[in-house]
Amino acid sequence: MQRLGIYKKTPSKRKGQQPSEWIRGNCPGGKVQIDVKYVPKECMSPEL
């Protein structure tokens, strides 16, 4: 029916995707978050 010109194709209702902004870390490993539940006393240093 579209080829015969009886009716035209309806426009798409899908929204276009917006490109998201890339988040960069300030230093190597800046975007990584690690939760540590146990730290051995041998690894703890007196200096912070």
C-alpha positions, 0 to 999 in steps of 0.5 A: 500500500505504501508503494501504491501511495495510499498511505505514507509510512508513519515516522518513528516514535523512538527517541535518538540516543544522546552520547554520554560524556566520558568521565576521565580519572585524574590519576591512574585508578581514579575511576576505580572504587574498591571496598576492603573488608579486612586489612592485615596488621602487617600491611598497615603502616604507622605513617599516613 
